[in-house]
Amino acid sequence: MQTEFLIIGQGISGTWLSYYLQNEGKSFIVIDDNNNKSPSRISAGIINPVTGRRHVTVWMADKIIPFALKAYNQLGYELGITAISQKNIIDFFPSPQMRLSFLQRIEENDMYVHHYPEQDHFKHLFNYDFGCGEIQPAYTVHLETLLPAWRQRLREQQVLLEIEFEIEKLQINKDNIQYNDIIAEKIIFCDGNSSAAHPWFKQLPFAPNKGEILLVEIPDLPNHHVYKKGMMLAPLATTGLWWLGSNYGWNFDTADPTTEFRERTVQLLKEWLKIPFTITEHLSGIRPATLERRPFVGIHPLHSTIGILNGMGTKGCSLSPFFAKQLTEHFCKNSPIFPETDINRFSKIIARNSK
Ligand SMILES: Cc1cc2nc3c(=O)[nH]c(=O)nc-3n(C[C@H](O)[C@H](O)[C@H](O)COP(=O)(O)OP(=O)(O)OC[C@H]3O[C@@H](n4cnc5c(N)ncnc54)[C@H](O)[C@@H]3O)c2cc1C
């Protein structure tokens, strides 16, 4: 079987890369093992334009977020689903200091950080002592609807192999690659943390980061917003179902959910929420994060047949459409990849240690 691209992974990165390649009329095959613990399958899909305790605007927010909004709406339209919704974040200040920090950002005219006029509006739903503000525009991507819908499209087009990719079976040639009976001009790794073990990319500064979440039924909570107080409480596509998380673990002994997280998070929710809730699931996943918090995009410096779209860290939903498009244009029009994300910024390290 001959094809132009073999894509490994149909998380959010592989989804966008296959979408844009298809738009350019390129042929491809996607291999994905449908791991239901992959970050793309347990993420809340929140696109939050600010980050950290100081509510700093996220990297390239002004470019990447409007791009993502348009892209998800277009793909959702083509698939006949709602792929993205605007869900501004109500930020309940956990301390007077956090309140001050938020107000300072408003004074600095930050475009994403705003007063919430009716400070008591949520008092029948939540306990909060230091007021609240609004982060907007913010969005949730409906990954639980979008990923299966795109997968079904790939199935119908007979370009999806639902199997585990085994690196030992991959043969790299000068002008193409071979995997079982597939011969492709290029193989592109969109396989999240799996890439960190591949011979060609293991030298990249991946920094896997564990996150745990709870799925919670809260039938009486209005789903117009994402709510935040330390953690995020985000509405899912199923009415009444909420996503609560997450933590950020750089050092972890197990990839599995822990009792410690569950107990601490349930306690937090009991203190925060005034209405009944039921925990339905506890999940964990490992984010494909990078040491310098920038994605890995591009072609291997020694092997023009091997590429990567990865390292999306905590922001796969906003970053992946933009960089999948950029990588596609690089293939089709030879246009440049942003130097900050191009894996060629590590060309010496990769070249020295790759086989
Ligand atoms: C708890 C948690 C919460 C998060 N919340 C958010 C959020 O709110 N907003 C946001 O933007 N981001 C969030 N993220 C981060 C986001 O999930 C990631 O940035 C994003 O999903 C990465 O997507 P990806 O497609 O690059 O990789 P992945 O999601 O890892 O996808 C890789 C795909 O490749 C497949 N695969 C891997 N190895 C193989 C193999 N050998 N054979 C076959 N298939 C293989 C996997 O099954 C998977 O489908 C969160 C992550 C976690 C863990």
Ligand as a Chemical Component Dictionary entry (heavy atoms), coordinates in Angstrom:
data_LIG
# 
_chem_comp.id                   LIG 
_chem_comp.type                 NON-POLYMER 
_chem_comp.pdbx_formal_charge   0 
_chem_comp.three_letter_code    LIG 
# 
loop_
_chem_comp_atom.comp_id 
_chem_comp_atom.atom_id 
_chem_comp_atom.alt_atom_id 
_chem_comp_atom.type_symbol 
_chem_comp_atom.charge 
_chem_comp_atom.model_Cartn_x 
_chem_comp_atom.model_Cartn_y 
_chem_comp_atom.model_Cartn_z 
_chem_comp_atom.pdbx_ordinal 
LIG C1  C1  C 0 -5.575 15.772 33.085 1  
LIG C2  C2  C 0 -5.306 16.561 31.852 2  
LIG C3  C3  C 0 -6.033 17.701 31.587 3  
LIG C4  C4  C 0 -5.795 18.453 30.446 4  
LIG N1  N1  N 0 -6.574 19.547 30.190 5  
LIG C5  C5  C 0 -6.362 20.261 29.076 6  
LIG C6  C6  C 0 -7.207 21.353 28.745 7  
LIG O1  O1  O 0 -8.176 21.642 29.450 8  
LIG N2  N2  N 0 -6.943 22.057 27.614 9  
LIG C7  C7  C 0 -5.909 21.725 26.773 10 
LIG O2  O2  O 0 -5.714 22.402 25.758 11 
LIG N3  N3  N 0 -5.104 20.688 27.049 12 
LIG C8  C8  C 0 -5.300 19.958 28.177 13 
LIG N4  N4  N 0 -4.503 18.904 28.462 14 
LIG C9  C9  C 0 -3.366 18.642 27.573 15 
LIG C10 C10 C 0 -3.835 17.970 26.291 16 
LIG O3  O3  O 0 -4.621 16.868 26.644 17 
LIG C11 C11 C 0 -2.626 17.565 25.463 18 
LIG O4  O4  O 0 -1.839 18.696 25.166 19 
LIG C12 C12 C 0 -3.075 16.970 24.139 20 
LIG O5  O5  O 0 -4.111 16.052 24.322 21 
LIG C13 C13 C 0 -1.935 16.276 23.428 22 
LIG O6  O6  O 0 -2.467 15.725 22.267 23 
LIG P1  P1  P 0 -1.612 14.848 21.281 24 
LIG O7  O7  O 0 -2.518 14.415 20.197 25 
LIG O8  O8  O 0 -0.358 15.562 20.912 26 
LIG O9  O9  O 0 -1.141 13.579 22.161 27 
LIG P2  P2  P 0 -2.034 12.423 22.806 28 
LIG O10 O10 O 0 -3.275 12.927 23.360 29 
LIG O11 O11 O 0 -1.106 11.665 23.695 30 
LIG O12 O12 O 0 -2.414 11.498 21.571 31 
LIG C14 C14 C 0 -1.539 10.513 21.066 32 
LIG C15 C15 C 0 -2.348 9.457  20.353 33 
LIG O13 O13 O 0 -1.426 8.494  19.857 34 
LIG C16 C16 C 0 -1.855 7.204  20.227 35 
LIG N5  N5  N 0 -0.658 6.371  20.368 36 
LIG C17 C17 C 0 0.416  6.587  21.179 37 
LIG N6  N6  N 0 1.321  5.598  21.019 38 
LIG C18 C18 C 0 0.801  4.751  20.108 39 
LIG C19 C19 C 0 1.244  3.517  19.505 40 
LIG N7  N7  N 0 2.406  2.959  19.832 41 
LIG N8  N8  N 0 0.447  2.894  18.614 42 
LIG C20 C20 C 0 -0.747 3.444  18.253 43 
LIG N9  N9  N 0 -1.213 4.594  18.771 44 
LIG C21 C21 C 0 -0.452 5.231  19.674 45 
LIG C22 C22 C 0 -2.627 7.402  21.530 46 
LIG O14 O14 O 0 -3.539 6.371  21.773 47 
LIG C23 C23 C 0 -3.309 8.723  21.274 48 
LIG O15 O15 O 0 -4.534 8.540  20.627 49 
LIG C24 C24 C 0 -4.752 18.086 29.564 50 
LIG C25 C25 C 0 -4.037 16.920 29.795 51 
LIG C26 C26 C 0 -4.311 16.157 30.931 52 
LIG C27 C27 C 0 -3.537 14.879 31.164 53 
# 
loop_
_chem_comp_bond.comp_id 
_chem_comp_bond.atom_id_1 
_chem_comp_bond.atom_id_2 
_chem_comp_bond.value_order 
_chem_comp_bond.pdbx_ordinal 
LIG C1  C2  SING 1  
LIG C2  C3  SING 2  
LIG C2  C26 DOUB 3  
LIG C3  C4  DOUB 4  
LIG C4  N1  SING 5  
LIG C4  C24 SING 6  
LIG N1  C5  DOUB 7  
LIG C5  C6  SING 8  
LIG C5  C8  SING 9  
LIG C6  O1  DOUB 10 
LIG C6  N2  SING 11 
LIG N2  C7  SING 12 
LIG C7  O2  DOUB 13 
LIG C7  N3  SING 14 
LIG N3  C8  DOUB 15 
LIG C8  N4  SING 16 
LIG N4  C9  SING 17 
LIG N4  C24 SING 18 
LIG C9  C10 SING 19 
LIG C10 O3  SING 20 
LIG C10 C11 SING 21 
LIG C11 O4  SING 22 
LIG C11 C12 SING 23 
LIG C12 O5  SING 24 
LIG C12 C13 SING 25 
LIG C13 O6  SING 26 
LIG O6  P1  SING 27 
LIG P1  O7  DOUB 28 
LIG P1  O8  SING 29 
LIG P1  O9  SING 30 
LIG O9  P2  SING 31 
LIG P2  O10 DOUB 32 
LIG P2  O11 SING 33 
LIG P2  O12 SING 34 
LIG O12 C14 SING 35 
LIG C14 C15 SING 36 
LIG C15 O13 SING 37 
LIG C15 C23 SING 38 
LIG O13 C16 SING 39 
LIG C16 N5  SING 40 
LIG C16 C22 SING 41 
LIG N5  C17 SING 42 
LIG N5  C21 SING 43 
LIG C17 N6  DOUB 44 
LIG N6  C18 SING 45 
LIG C18 C19 SING 46 
LIG C18 C21 DOUB 47 
LIG C19 N7  SING 48 
LIG C19 N8  DOUB 49 
LIG N8  C20 SING 50 
LIG C20 N9  DOUB 51 
LIG N9  C21 SING 52 
LIG C22 O14 SING 53 
LIG C22 C23 SING 54 
LIG C23 O15 SING 55 
LIG C24 C25 DOUB 56 
LIG C25 C26 SING 57 
LIG C26 C27 SING 58 
# 
